Amino acid sequence: MLANGTLVSDTNPMTSATRYLDLGQCITGGAVAAGAYAYSPVFTGLGFVRYAQYFIQSDQLGRVTFFHEVLPGVFCWGQTMFNMATISTSSWQPASGIPSNGSTLSTVLGGSGKFAFNNTAATPTTVANVVIKLFGG
Amino acid sequence: MLLDSLAEHGQIDESGNIVLSRGEDGSMQVVPVDVFTTFFGASETYDELIGEHTFTWNDVQYTKTAEELGYKQVFDVWKAQGIIN
């Protein structure tokens, strides 16, 4: 069962997973106002996921939080799944603090959900790209 | 009340957040009401909203305009749609 993203490879070299799914630029690029949340479209059939990797590109320093929301309105992985103190400019950043507990993720991502980028800075943040890869087993 | 006007125009989502923009693909940008109130207080009109606001955010005090917070374009749209005067 795959989400409505792109199946990039049958094998993820970083884990023992047998597939990984690239959700693409699931959060539209552009300026995110101070304190605001930029939500991705809803993804369905996320299935079994045992590892996730996030990449973002931003134009300024800021503090951001990623989380996954299982509909309707229930936040999982915690609202500080990914909370960087700073973002480097113009470079791809692998997320830190990614949960690696497969059992937790497989429970969370069993259905539909969406992802959000929360700009917790007091200035707008321009997000060029937010790519989320989900690695299944 | 600004929140009443936003609700009448469908700018409050199912979680009670203020909708700032919507994309054709279902993406959207929202801000929680308490965060919005922190920045803009009891401002109701366009002129009040786009002016300078002094607030405390993450234990730091700031004085910023709506443009510096990234909200001016939103308020321009709201004014054009008759949500605010």
Backbone of each chain as ProteinMPNN parsed JSONL, in Angstrom:
{"seq_chain_A": "MLANGTLVSDTNPMTSATRYLDLGQCITGGAVAAGAYAYSPVFTGLGFVRYAQYFIQSDQLGRVTFFHEVLPGVFCWGQTMFNMATISTSSWQPASGIPSNGSTLSTVLGGSGKFAFNNTAATPTTVANVVIKLFGG", "coords_chain_A": {"N_chain_A": [[0.854, -1.191, 0.0], [0.657, 2.069, -0.959], [1.29, 5.562, -0.579], [-0.045, 8.509, -2.177], [2.273, 9.42, -3.517], [5.536, 9.275, -4.911], [7.059, 6.304, -5.822], [10.284, 5.757, -5.304], [12.471, 4.04, -5.123], [13.222, 0.574, -4.832], [14.743, -0.235, -2.782], [16.084, 1.01, 0.155], [19.103, 2.294, 0.891], [19.881, 3.17, 3.377], [18.593, 1.929, 5.387], [17.146, -1.211, 6.37], [14.916, -1.342, 4.925], [12.612, -2.176, 2.329], [11.552, -0.575, 0.436], [11.139, 2.806, -0.619], [9.349, 5.795, -0.292], [8.814, 8.755, -1.92], [7.425, 11.676, -1.076], [7.56, 13.919, -2.458], [7.544, 17.446, -3.188], [5.906, 18.175, -0.807], [4.884, 20.197, 0.671], [3.841, 23.268, -0.28], [6.056, 25.565, -1.72], [7.163, 28.837, -0.727], [6.449, 31.918, 1.04], [6.117, 31.591, 4.474], [4.136, 32.826, 6.946], [4.938, 34.513, 10.057], [4.727, 32.438, 12.859], [2.893, 30.785, 11.615], [1.319, 27.868, 10.123], [2.16, 25.768, 7.486], [0.409, 23.665, 5.588], [0.578, 20.476, 4.019], [-1.015, 18.92, 1.143], [-3.547, 16.386, 1.684], [-2.427, 13.119, 2.212], [-2.948, 9.785, 1.24], [-3.292, 6.345, 2.267], [-0.808, 5.758, 3.566], [0.462, 3.689, 4.79], [2.744, 1.109, 5.977], [5.419, 2.393, 7.664], [8.742, 2.762, 8.481], [10.773, 4.463, 8.826], [11.701, 7.848, 8.428], [12.569, 10.667, 6.433], [13.422, 14.02, 6.172], [13.735, 16.838, 4.095], [14.633, 20.191, 3.788], [14.621, 23.516, 2.484], [15.58, 26.723, 3.051], [15.41, 30.301, 3.256], [16.459, 31.763, 5.292], [17.625, 32.087, 8.697], [15.92, 30.348, 11.237], [13.405, 28.942, 13.391], [11.906, 25.917, 13.231], [9.239, 23.551, 13.142], [8.357, 20.236, 12.51], [5.658, 18.097, 11.949], [3.542, 15.264, 11.822], [0.217, 14.841, 10.922], [-2.453, 12.902, 11.719], [-5.502, 12.449, 10.314], [-8.68, 13.013, 11.927], [-7.251, 15.916, 12.8], [-5.46, 14.99, 14.766], [-2.423, 15.032, 16.212], [0.62, 13.453, 15.627], [3.706, 11.755, 16.349], [4.566, 13.731, 17.926], [4.723, 17.249, 18.433], [7.155, 18.274, 18.15], [8.731, 16.8, 16.511], [10.717, 17.346, 14.734], [12.865, 19.764, 15.267], [14.634, 22.337, 14.653], [17.179, 24.533, 15.711], [18.338, 26.337, 14.06], [18.343, 27.121, 10.566], [20.242, 26.468, 7.802], [21.165, 28.578, 5.079], [20.125, 28.096, 1.747], [20.717, 25.35, 1.414], [20.379, 21.824, 1.453], [18.872, 20.175, 4.115], [19.125, 17.471, 6.115], [16.756, 16.137, 8.333], [17.024, 16.358, 11.845], [16.665, 14.339, 14.777], [14.856, 12.448, 13.938], [12.418, 10.025, 14.349], [13.188, 6.634, 14.871], [11.925, 4.424, 15.535], [10.382, 1.823, 14.358], [7.966, 0.521, 14.929], [6.373, 2.418, 16.114], [6.055, 4.316, 14.075], [4.792, 2.807, 12.127], [2.347, 2.415, 13.201], [1.373, 4.978, 13.384], [1.258, 5.986, 10.748], [-0.707, 4.635, 9.358], [-2.897, 5.381, 7.876], [-4.635, 8.036, 6.309], [-3.121, 11.25, 6.044], [-1.519, 14.379, 6.77], [1.17, 16.702, 6.361], [2.975, 19.215, 8.106], [4.56, 22.367, 8.149], [5.791, 24.359, 10.55], [6.32, 27.603, 11.161], [8.014, 28.923, 13.599], [9.295, 31.211, 14.089], [9.62, 34.812, 14.532], [9.49, 36.123, 12.21], [8.633, 36.096, 8.718], [9.2, 33.103, 6.869], [10.788, 31.985, 4.03], [10.203, 29.176, 2.281], [11.725, 27.058, 0.193], [11.689, 24.422, -0.651], [10.205, 21.501, 0.55], [10.755, 18.336, 1.193], [9.656, 15.117, 1.819], [10.567, 11.926, 2.689], [9.438, 8.696, 2.978], [10.233, 5.686, 4.445], [9.597, 2.402, 3.958], [8.963, -0.984, 5.103]], "CA_chain_A": [[0.0, 0.0, 0.0], [1.506, 3.243, -1.086], [0.612, 6.852, -0.584], [-0.098, 9.108, -3.494], [3.533, 10.066, -3.83], [6.296, 8.586, -5.935], [7.933, 5.24, -5.37], [11.566, 6.114, -5.904], [13.395, 2.921, -5.195], [12.78, -0.614, -4.115], [15.628, -0.484, -1.654], [16.669, 2.164, 0.8], [20.42, 1.885, 1.376], [20.142, 3.639, 4.731], [17.957, 1.033, 6.348], [16.856, -2.516, 5.784], [13.608, -1.266, 4.292], [12.605, -2.674, 0.959], [11.011, 0.421, -0.479], [10.925, 4.105, -0.002], [8.355, 6.592, -0.975], [9.119, 10.177, -1.883], [6.185, 12.439, -1.17], [7.787, 15.084, -3.296], [7.492, 18.739, -2.505], [4.544, 18.019, -0.315], [4.401, 21.472, 1.186], [4.092, 24.247, -1.325], [7.052, 26.563, -1.408], [6.677, 30.21, -0.59], [6.642, 32.526, 2.347], [5.25, 31.171, 5.57], [4.068, 33.942, 7.881], [5.389, 34.239, 11.418], [3.802, 31.678, 13.688], [1.884, 30.079, 10.826], [1.524, 26.487, 9.71], [1.925, 25.472, 6.069], [-0.008, 22.262, 5.501], [0.608, 19.77, 2.741], [-2.272, 18.244, 0.832], [-3.755, 15.123, 2.397], [-1.918, 11.913, 1.563], [-3.724, 8.621, 1.655], [-2.638, 5.046, 2.182], [0.607, 5.907, 3.884], [0.945, 2.33, 5.018], [3.768, 0.805, 6.972], [6.611, 3.222, 7.522], [9.623, 2.506, 9.607], [11.818, 5.481, 8.895], [11.34, 9.02, 7.629], [13.641, 11.636, 6.25], [12.882, 15.285, 5.704], [14.696, 17.799, 3.569], [14.031, 21.507, 3.602], [15.507, 24.563, 1.99], [14.997, 27.96, 3.534], [16.227, 31.447, 2.9], [16.938, 32.498, 6.45], [17.643, 31.336, 9.933], [14.623, 30.313, 11.89], [13.135, 27.731, 14.145], [10.743, 25.294, 12.611], [8.8, 22.279, 13.701], [7.622, 19.364, 11.618], [4.905, 17.01, 12.55], [2.586, 14.589, 10.954], [-1.12, 14.872, 11.505], [-3.384, 11.9, 11.246], [-6.826, 13.072, 10.331], [-8.864, 14.455, 11.85], [-6.713, 16.83, 13.797], [-4.683, 14.358, 15.835], [-1.013, 15.158, 15.889], [1.434, 12.316, 16.05], [5.156, 11.928, 16.409], [4.836, 14.908, 18.735], [4.812, 18.476, 17.65], [8.55, 18.664, 18.015], [9.431, 15.705, 15.866], [11.896, 17.905, 14.097], [12.887, 21.128, 15.752], [15.989, 22.844, 14.497], [17.398, 25.882, 16.215], [18.676, 27.189, 12.925], [18.338, 26.508, 9.242], [21.249, 27.086, 6.942], [20.621, 29.099, 3.842], [20.407, 27.485, 0.452], [21.308, 24.019, 1.452], [19.468, 20.783, 1.887], [19.12, 19.812, 5.496], [18.442, 16.285, 6.631], [16.17, 16.416, 9.635], [17.567, 15.702, 13.028], [15.626, 13.908, 15.689], [13.857, 11.625, 13.265], [12.18, 8.79, 15.093], [13.61, 5.442, 14.142], [11.176, 3.285, 16.063], [9.477, 1.41, 13.299], [6.637, 0.139, 15.384], [5.623, 3.645, 16.345], [5.701, 4.918, 12.806], [3.851, 1.989, 11.382], [1.04, 2.656, 13.799], [0.939, 6.343, 13.115], [1.03, 6.29, 9.344], [-1.512, 3.604, 8.738], [-3.996, 5.891, 7.07], [-4.447, 9.324, 5.641], [-2.511, 12.246, 6.893], [-0.855, 15.494, 6.093], [2.347, 17.174, 7.043], [2.964, 20.662, 8.265], [5.765, 23.134, 8.463], [5.386, 25.429, 11.466], [7.333, 28.64, 11.309], [7.886, 29.45, 14.948], [10.062, 32.446, 14.187], [8.821, 36.039, 14.512], [9.611, 36.687, 10.874], [8.223, 35.116, 7.707], [10.267, 32.252, 6.359], [10.555, 31.495, 2.684], [10.566, 27.771, 2.158], [11.817, 26.739, -1.224], [11.338, 23.029, -0.863], [10.08, 20.579, 1.682], [10.603, 16.991, 0.648], [9.573, 14.108, 2.852], [10.688, 10.562, 2.192], [8.999, 7.691, 3.945], [10.852, 4.409, 4.137], [8.792, 1.29, 4.451], [9.661, -2.253, 5.235]], "C_chain_A": [[0.891, 1.242, 0.0], [0.677, 4.508, -1.036], [0.638, 7.424, -1.989], [1.128, 9.969, -3.768], [4.24, 9.282, -4.912], [7.167, 7.507, -5.312], [9.269, 5.418, -6.076], [12.474, 4.916, -6.08], [12.814, 1.744, -4.442], [13.605, -0.853, -2.866], [16.178, 0.836, -1.123], [18.014, 1.754, 1.378], [20.691, 2.268, 2.817], [19.557, 2.712, 5.782], [17.761, -0.313, 5.676], [15.511, -2.516, 5.064], [13.69, -1.699, 2.838], [11.992, -1.687, -0.03], [11.106, 1.774, 0.186], [10.087, 4.96, -0.913], [8.708, 8.06, -0.822], [7.821, 10.941, -2.07], [6.361, 13.73, -1.962], [7.754, 16.373, -2.499], [6.097, 18.883, -1.909], [4.031, 19.251, 0.393], [4.807, 22.533, 0.189], [5.114, 25.274, -0.866], [6.446, 27.943, -1.321], [6.869, 30.705, 0.82], [5.623, 31.997, 3.345], [5.297, 32.276, 6.621], [4.557, 33.524, 9.264], [4.311, 33.487, 12.186], [2.817, 30.803, 12.94], [2.299, 28.65, 10.528], [1.237, 26.372, 8.215], [1.643, 23.987, 5.952], [0.151, 21.721, 4.091], [-0.804, 19.332, 2.39], [-2.381, 16.961, 1.655], [-3.202, 13.965, 1.565], [-2.669, 10.712, 2.112], [-2.883, 7.357, 1.557], [-1.17, 5.086, 2.5], [1.242, 4.577, 4.286], [2.012, 2.194, 6.087], [5.013, 1.626, 6.693], [7.491, 3.001, 8.734], [10.717, 3.552, 9.738], [11.389, 6.647, 8.017], [12.52, 9.966, 7.531], [13.055, 12.899, 5.623], [14.02, 16.142, 5.154], [13.977, 19.124, 3.381], [15.084, 22.466, 3.075], [14.856, 25.878, 2.359], [15.957, 29.104, 3.275], [16.797, 32.177, 4.104], [16.966, 31.596, 7.674], [16.264, 31.379, 10.561], [14.449, 29.02, 12.653], [11.842, 27.128, 13.621], [10.433, 23.956, 13.282], [8.044, 21.501, 12.643], [6.788, 18.395, 12.435], [3.97, 16.441, 11.518], [1.242, 14.569, 11.651], [-1.962, 13.767, 10.885], [-4.784, 12.476, 11.382], [-7.742, 12.345, 11.303], [-8.246, 15.176, 13.043], [-5.928, 16.213, 14.938], [-3.21, 14.383, 15.437], [-0.222, 13.987, 16.452], [2.91, 12.623, 15.836], [5.536, 13.112, 17.283], [5.002, 16.122, 17.869], [6.241, 18.975, 17.544], [9.348, 17.501, 17.45], [10.752, 16.193, 15.282], [11.931, 19.375, 14.458], [14.31, 21.647, 15.71], [16.087, 24.247, 15.07], [17.692, 26.83, 15.066], [18.551, 26.4, 11.626], [19.396, 27.222, 8.417], [20.585, 27.581, 5.663], [21.048, 28.265, 2.654], [21.119, 26.148, 0.524], [20.262, 23.026, 1.931], [19.86, 20.309, 3.266], [18.395, 18.527, 5.838], [17.944, 16.574, 8.042], [16.903, 15.685, 10.738], [16.405, 15.265, 13.902], [14.537, 13.089, 15.042], [13.648, 10.343, 14.07], [12.567, 7.58, 14.257], [12.889, 4.202, 14.64], [10.102, 2.874, 15.072], [8.079, 1.099, 13.762], [5.771, 1.367, 15.615], [5.158, 4.242, 15.029], [4.662, 4.094, 12.065], [2.439, 2.16, 11.926], [0.5, 4.016, 13.376], [0.509, 6.528, 11.673], [0.193, 5.236, 8.636], [-2.59, 4.111, 7.813], [-3.666, 7.179, 6.372], [-3.803, 10.31, 6.599], [-1.922, 13.378, 6.086], [0.302, 15.96, 6.963], [2.297, 18.694, 7.124], [4.34, 21.187, 8.59], [5.294, 24.284, 9.334], [6.535, 26.411, 11.611], [7.163, 29.284, 12.673], [8.74, 30.697, 15.161], [9.122, 33.646, 14.135], [8.978, 36.78, 13.193], [9.116, 35.649, 9.873], [9.431, 34.341, 7.203], [9.9, 31.78, 4.964], [11.094, 30.08, 2.567], [10.564, 27.401, 0.687], [11.344, 25.326, -1.485], [11.182, 22.306, 0.459], [9.804, 19.211, 1.074], [10.619, 15.986, 1.798], [9.657, 12.737, 2.209], [10.282, 9.615, 3.308], [9.557, 6.344, 3.524], [10.042, 3.284, 4.775], [9.575, 0.007, 4.519], [8.963, -3.344, 4.457]], "O_chain_A": [[1.756, 1.416, 0.859], [-0.497, 4.514, -1.408], [1.279, 6.87, -2.883], [1.012, 11.115, -4.202], [3.582, 8.677, -5.758], [7.925, 7.774, -4.38], [9.37, 5.25, -7.292], [13.169, 4.801, -7.09], [12.01, 1.91, -3.525], [13.192, -1.606, -1.984], [16.675, 1.667, -1.883], [18.051, 0.927, 2.288], [21.629, 1.753, 3.426], [19.987, 2.718, 6.936], [18.173, -0.512, 4.533], [15.025, -3.567, 4.644], [14.741, -1.588, 2.206], [11.934, -1.971, -1.226], [11.15, 1.874, 1.413], [10.128, 4.845, -2.138], [8.88, 8.547, 0.295], [7.192, 10.852, -3.125], [5.429, 14.521, -2.112], [7.919, 16.373, -1.279], [5.241, 19.6, -2.426], [2.838, 19.335, 0.687], [5.984, 22.673, -0.142], [5.036, 25.787, 0.25], [5.334, 28.177, -1.795], [7.387, 29.996, 1.682], [4.422, 31.965, 3.076], [6.367, 32.619, 7.124], [4.585, 32.339, 9.598], [3.137, 33.857, 12.162], [1.986, 30.141, 13.562], [3.464, 28.276, 10.66], [0.197, 26.826, 7.738], [2.519, 23.155, 6.186], [-0.106, 22.413, 3.105], [-1.694, 19.367, 3.239], [-1.4, 16.515, 2.251], [-3.479, 13.852, 0.371], [-2.981, 10.644, 3.3], [-1.881, 7.318, 0.843], [-0.362, 4.505, 1.775], [2.447, 4.39, 4.124], [2.159, 3.04, 6.969], [5.587, 1.553, 5.606], [7.028, 3.049, 9.874], [11.505, 3.51, 10.684], [10.775, 6.442, 6.969], [13.354, 10.049, 8.433], [12.289, 12.834, 4.662], [15.124, 16.156, 5.698], [12.854, 19.171, 2.878], [16.285, 22.236, 3.215], [13.699, 26.12, 2.013], [17.158, 28.902, 3.099], [17.555, 33.132, 3.935], [16.407, 30.499, 7.679], [15.536, 32.361, 10.414], [15.274, 28.112, 12.555], [10.806, 27.792, 13.586], [11.295, 23.336, 13.906], [7.183, 22.052, 11.957], [7.206, 17.941, 13.5], [3.66, 17.055, 10.497], [1.16, 14.304, 12.85], [-2.151, 13.718, 9.669], [-5.182, 12.934, 12.453], [-7.582, 11.138, 11.485], [-8.709, 15.027, 14.174], [-5.748, 16.849, 15.976], [-2.824, 13.804, 14.422], [-0.388, 13.597, 17.607], [3.283, 13.623, 15.223], [6.713, 13.461, 17.371], [5.38, 16.024, 16.702], [6.498, 19.999, 16.91], [10.484, 17.249, 17.852], [11.769, 15.503, 15.347], [11.096, 20.148, 13.988], [15.093, 21.416, 16.631], [15.166, 25.05, 14.922], [17.323, 28.003, 15.113], [18.643, 25.173, 11.61], [19.423, 28.452, 8.355], [19.561, 27.049, 5.234], [22.183, 27.795, 2.573], [22.035, 25.88, -0.255], [19.376, 23.362, 2.718], [21.034, 20.07, 3.547], [17.164, 18.499, 5.849], [18.647, 17.19, 8.842], [17.34, 14.545, 10.577], [15.292, 15.773, 13.77], [13.414, 13.038, 15.542], [14.61, 9.662, 14.425], [12.289, 7.532, 13.059], [13.191, 3.081, 14.231], [9.051, 3.507, 14.969], [7.109, 1.384, 13.059], [4.572, 1.351, 15.34], [3.998, 4.629, 14.89], [3.753, 4.644, 11.444], [1.46, 2.058, 11.186], [-0.679, 4.166, 13.056], [-0.509, 7.167, 11.41], [0.376, 4.982, 7.445], [-3.147, 3.336, 7.035], [-2.546, 7.382, 5.902], [-3.938, 10.197, 7.817], [-1.846, 13.317, 4.859], [0.382, 15.639, 8.149], [1.656, 19.359, 6.309], [5.159, 20.521, 9.224], [4.481, 25.099, 8.898], [7.598, 26.068, 12.129], [6.264, 30.101, 12.872], [8.885, 31.175, 16.286], [7.963, 33.514, 13.742], [8.624, 37.955, 13.095], [9.171, 34.451, 10.148], [10.54, 34.87, 7.125], [8.818, 31.235, 4.75], [12.288, 29.833, 2.734], [9.526, 27.428, 0.025], [10.652, 25.082, -2.473], [11.974, 22.506, 1.38], [8.736, 18.975, 0.51], [11.509, 16.02, 2.647], [8.9, 12.427, 1.289], [10.741, 9.736, 4.444], [9.375, 5.913, 2.385], [9.844, 3.249, 5.99], [10.711, -0.075, 4.051], [9.417, -4.488, 4.455]]}, "seq_chain_B": "MLLDSLAEHGQIDESGNIVLSRGEDGSMQVVPVDVFTTFFGASETYDELIGEHTFTWNDVQYTKTAEELGYKQVFDVWKAQGIIN", "coords_chain_B": {"N_chain_B": [[-16.657, 41.912, 15.148], [-13.53, 40.544, 14.32], [-12.981, 37.786, 14.117], [-15.537, 36.712, 13.832], [-16.271, 37.741, 11.362], [-14.352, 36.515, 9.761], [-15.121, 33.859, 10.064], [-17.651, 33.937, 8.862], [-16.887, 34.248, 6.257], [-15.724, 31.871, 5.664], [-13.124, 31.492, 6.546], [-12.112, 30.208, 8.719], [-10.748, 27.223, 9.857], [-11.516, 23.651, 10.346], [-10.347, 23.08, 12.74], [-10.395, 25.396, 14.087], [-8.521, 27.267, 13.453], [-7.184, 30.221, 11.896], [-7.477, 30.687, 8.492], [-5.03, 31.459, 6.221], [-4.258, 31.205, 3.579], [-5.143, 29.237, 0.695], [-4.289, 26.446, -1.302], [-4.674, 25.141, -4.643], [-4.186, 22.448, -4.679], [-4.948, 21.484, -2.284], [-3.28, 22.15, -0.256], [-2.561, 24.358, 2.456], [-2.288, 27.4, 4.373], [-2.253, 28.227, 7.708], [-3.007, 29.94, 10.809], [-2.888, 29.676, 14.295], [-5.458, 30.968, 16.449], [-4.666, 32.075, 18.906], [-2.001, 32.697, 18.449], [-2.229, 34.567, 16.412], [-3.599, 36.558, 17.81], [-1.681, 37.229, 19.671], [0.175, 38.567, 18.064], [-1.351, 40.636, 16.829], [-3.188, 41.64, 18.609], [-6.153, 43.265, 19.584], [-6.8, 44.297, 17.173], [-8.856, 45.394, 14.504], [-9.478, 46.688, 12.118], [-8.243, 47.285, 8.739], [-6.243, 49.262, 8.652], [-5.454, 49.295, 11.306], [-4.481, 46.705, 11.557], [-2.312, 46.515, 9.752], [-0.454, 48.188, 10.84], [2.156, 49.06, 13.263], [3.031, 46.643, 15.736], [3.481, 45.738, 19.057], [4.772, 43.035, 20.76], [5.257, 40.04, 22.711], [7.194, 37.274, 22.011], [8.128, 34.028, 22.269], [9.525, 34.702, 24.598], [10.816, 37.032, 23.92], [10.685, 40.488, 23.25], [9.121, 42.211, 20.618], [8.707, 44.741, 18.093], [6.812, 45.065, 15.374], [5.663, 45.463, 11.996], [2.765, 44.433, 10.062], [3.673, 43.64, 7.578], [6.322, 42.986, 8.095], [5.91, 40.75, 9.556], [4.906, 39.055, 7.746], [2.235, 39.135, 7.0], [0.908, 41.097, 5.562], [0.09, 40.771, 2.882], [-1.951, 38.965, 3.208], [-3.816, 40.494, 4.647], [-4.363, 42.405, 2.754], [-5.771, 40.883, 0.905], [-7.96, 40.103, 2.447], [-9.14, 42.602, 2.853], [-9.863, 43.272, 0.273], [-11.761, 41.34, -0.14], [-13.727, 42.123, 1.526], [-13.726, 41.307, 4.137], [-12.49, 42.675, 6.139], [-12.495, 46.15, 7.087]], "CA_chain_B": [[-15.533, 41.066, 15.557], [-12.785, 40.018, 13.185], [-13.148, 36.324, 14.012], [-16.88, 36.452, 13.299], [-16.243, 38.038, 9.936], [-13.571, 35.453, 9.119], [-15.955, 32.652, 10.043], [-18.701, 34.135, 7.86], [-16.286, 34.129, 4.927], [-15.095, 30.56, 5.521], [-11.68, 31.594, 6.772], [-11.755, 29.47, 9.933], [-10.775, 25.805, 9.497], [-12.251, 22.779, 11.252], [-9.675, 23.077, 14.037], [-10.524, 26.712, 14.685], [-7.424, 28.136, 13.051], [-7.451, 31.211, 10.854], [-6.899, 30.298, 7.206], [-4.352, 32.578, 5.57], [-4.295, 30.966, 2.133], [-5.438, 27.864, 0.283], [-3.79, 26.076, -2.614], [-5.591, 24.311, -5.426], [-3.904, 21.032, -4.429], [-5.373, 21.136, -0.935], [-2.368, 22.706, 0.73], [-3.085, 25.584, 3.045], [-1.512, 28.022, 5.425], [-3.145, 28.667, 8.774], [-2.361, 30.407, 12.032], [-3.779, 29.549, 15.445], [-6.038, 32.235, 16.893], [-3.88, 32.669, 19.996], [-0.787, 33.279, 17.864], [-2.665, 35.782, 15.709], [-3.92, 37.563, 18.825], [-0.407, 37.682, 20.234], [0.79, 39.535, 17.15], [-2.181, 41.758, 16.395], [-4.048, 42.092, 19.695], [-7.582, 43.417, 19.285], [-6.933, 45.065, 15.925], [-10.02, 44.974, 13.73], [-9.513, 47.29, 10.785], [-7.05, 47.108, 7.908], [-5.195, 50.191, 9.081], [-4.93, 48.817, 12.593], [-3.763, 45.439, 11.39], [-1.036, 46.633, 9.037], [0.454, 49.069, 11.568], [3.151, 48.442, 14.146], [2.498, 45.904, 16.875], [4.492, 45.31, 20.033], [4.322, 41.775, 21.353], [6.304, 39.151, 23.229], [7.147, 35.991, 21.3], [9.226, 33.187, 22.748], [10.226, 35.439, 25.654], [11.506, 38.193, 23.367], [9.727, 41.515, 22.841], [9.328, 42.73, 19.273], [7.765, 45.69, 17.505], [6.858, 44.764, 13.947], [4.478, 45.705, 11.182], [2.209, 43.222, 9.456], [4.536, 43.244, 6.468], [7.507, 42.343, 8.663], [5.481, 39.442, 10.067], [4.47, 38.233, 6.618], [0.773, 39.083, 6.958], [0.281, 42.201, 4.831], [-0.613, 40.265, 1.694], [-3.203, 38.349, 3.673], [-4.761, 41.555, 5.001], [-4.789, 43.011, 1.487], [-6.814, 40.007, 0.347], [-9.143, 40.21, 3.311], [-9.789, 43.891, 2.599], [-10.485, 43.188, -1.056], [-12.918, 40.449, -0.032], [-14.708, 42.709, 2.422], [-13.678, 40.688, 5.463], [-12.148, 43.781, 7.044], [-12.683, 47.482, 6.493]], "C_chain_B": [[-14.846, 40.469, 14.331], [-13.006, 38.513, 13.017], [-14.522, 35.961, 13.452], [-16.907, 36.673, 11.793], [-15.461, 36.967, 9.172], [-14.384, 34.176, 9.011], [-17.043, 32.762, 8.98], [-18.171, 33.958, 6.443], [-15.518, 32.82, 4.748], [-13.598, 30.553, 5.749], [-11.251, 31.014, 8.119], [-11.84, 27.983, 9.595], [-11.457, 24.97, 10.569], [-11.622, 22.689, 12.635], [-9.734, 24.429, 14.729], [-9.397, 27.66, 14.364], [-7.868, 29.113, 11.974], [-6.741, 30.782, 9.573], [-6.309, 31.536, 6.529], [-4.37, 32.431, 4.05], [-4.613, 29.5, 1.886], [-4.857, 27.63, -1.107], [-4.768, 25.175, -3.332], [-5.392, 22.821, -5.157], [-4.316, 20.588, -3.031], [-4.425, 21.618, 0.142], [-2.975, 23.984, 1.294], [-2.132, 26.125, 4.089], [-2.484, 28.58, 6.456], [-2.322, 29.205, 9.932], [-3.351, 30.225, 13.187], [-4.256, 30.921, 15.927], [-5.178, 32.881, 17.981], [-2.591, 33.293, 19.481], [-1.133, 34.593, 17.16], [-2.938, 36.901, 16.709], [-2.658, 38.087, 19.496], [0.213, 38.767, 19.367], [-0.05, 40.805, 17.002], [-3.188, 42.243, 17.426], [-5.504, 42.144, 19.27], [-7.806, 44.212, 18.001], [-8.067, 44.493, 15.082], [-9.979, 45.474, 12.284], [-8.201, 47.045, 10.041], [-5.911, 47.995, 8.397], [-4.588, 49.772, 10.417], [-4.048, 47.591, 12.395], [-2.394, 45.63, 10.739], [-0.025, 47.516, 9.765], [1.461, 48.309, 12.414], [2.468, 47.777, 15.335], [3.665, 45.501, 17.777], [3.972, 44.077, 20.764], [5.533, 41.004, 21.884], [6.124, 37.782, 22.606], [8.356, 35.178, 21.694], [10.149, 33.971, 23.68], [11.038, 36.629, 25.141], [10.46, 39.212, 22.918], [10.116, 42.088, 21.48], [8.334, 43.844, 19.004], [7.883, 45.534, 15.998], [5.553, 45.165, 13.273], [3.974, 44.373, 10.619], [3.097, 42.724, 8.318], [5.767, 42.51, 6.993], [7.177, 40.967, 9.244], [5.0, 38.517, 8.952], [2.967, 38.162, 6.438], [0.138, 40.159, 6.068], [-0.487, 41.719, 3.605], [-1.945, 39.625, 2.067], [-4.237, 39.435, 3.962], [-5.243, 42.29, 3.747], [-5.921, 42.195, 0.859], [-8.1, 40.121, 1.156], [-9.884, 41.519, 3.05], [-10.52, 43.85, 1.262], [-11.742, 42.319, -1.026], [-13.983, 40.976, 0.913], [-14.753, 42.086, 3.797], [-13.344, 41.727, 6.521], [-12.344, 45.084, 6.307], [-11.404, 48.294, 6.568]], "O_chain_B": [[-15.501, 39.957, 13.424], [-13.196, 38.03, 11.901], [-14.65, 35.008, 12.684], [-17.492, 35.888, 11.047], [-15.853, 36.561, 8.078], [-14.342, 33.49, 7.989], [-17.327, 31.792, 8.276], [-18.909, 33.566, 5.539], [-14.752, 32.673, 3.797], [-12.884, 29.707, 5.211], [-10.154, 31.297, 8.6], [-12.869, 27.517, 9.104], [-11.921, 25.501, 11.578], [-12.275, 22.275, 13.594], [-9.193, 24.598, 15.822], [-9.317, 28.746, 14.937], [-8.817, 28.853, 11.235], [-5.533, 30.541, 9.581], [-7.003, 32.527, 6.299], [-4.483, 33.42, 3.325], [-4.387, 28.641, 2.739], [-4.922, 28.5, -1.976], [-5.598, 24.52, -2.702], [-6.301, 22.02, -5.373], [-4.065, 19.449, -2.638], [-4.728, 21.508, 1.33], [-3.817, 24.612, 0.651], [-1.284, 25.407, 4.618], [-3.416, 29.311, 6.119], [-1.119, 28.968, 10.031], [-4.522, 30.582, 13.062], [-3.533, 31.911, 15.819], [-4.984, 34.097, 17.978], [-2.134, 34.305, 20.013], [-0.427, 35.592, 17.294], [-2.558, 38.05, 16.485], [-2.582, 39.264, 19.848], [0.716, 39.768, 19.878], [0.481, 41.915, 17.046], [-3.961, 43.16, 17.151], [-6.028, 41.201, 18.677], [-8.896, 44.74, 17.779], [-8.221, 43.277, 14.96], [-10.39, 44.776, 11.357], [-7.194, 46.654, 10.63], [-4.773, 47.55, 8.54], [-3.38, 49.877, 10.631], [-2.987, 47.474, 13.009], [-1.425, 44.98, 11.13], [1.135, 47.591, 9.358], [1.604, 47.092, 12.303], [1.473, 48.272, 15.865], [4.689, 44.995, 17.315], [2.87, 44.082, 21.313], [6.677, 41.296, 21.538], [5.041, 37.198, 22.661], [9.491, 35.6, 21.474], [11.374, 33.914, 23.569], [11.865, 37.17, 25.874], [9.469, 38.851, 22.283], [11.278, 42.404, 21.228], [7.259, 43.893, 19.601], [8.924, 45.832, 15.413], [4.491, 45.2, 13.895], [4.649, 43.346, 10.687], [3.249, 41.517, 8.125], [6.202, 41.522, 6.401], [8.06, 40.124, 9.403], [4.722, 37.341, 9.186], [2.463, 37.24, 5.797], [-1.072, 40.123, 5.847], [-1.584, 42.202, 3.324], [-2.932, 39.731, 1.339], [-5.398, 39.313, 3.57], [-6.387, 42.742, 3.685], [-6.897, 42.748, 0.351], [-9.192, 40.224, 0.597], [-11.115, 41.545, 3.028], [-11.646, 44.331, 1.139], [-12.675, 42.541, -1.798], [-15.028, 40.348, 1.086], [-15.703, 42.301, 4.549], [-13.841, 41.674, 7.646], [-12.358, 45.13, 5.077], [-11.373, 49.439, 6.118]]}, "name": "protein", "num_of_chains": 2, "seq": "MLANGTLVSDTNPMTSATRYLDLGQCITGGAVAAGAYAYSPVFTGLGFVRYAQYFIQSDQLGRVTFFHEVLPGVFCWGQTMFNMATISTSSWQPASGIPSNGSTLSTVLGGSGKFAFNNTAATPTTVANVVIKLFGGMLLDSLAEHGQIDESGNIVLSRGEDGSMQVVPVDVFTTFFGASETYDELIGEHTFTWNDVQYTKTAEELGYKQVFDVWKAQGIIN"}
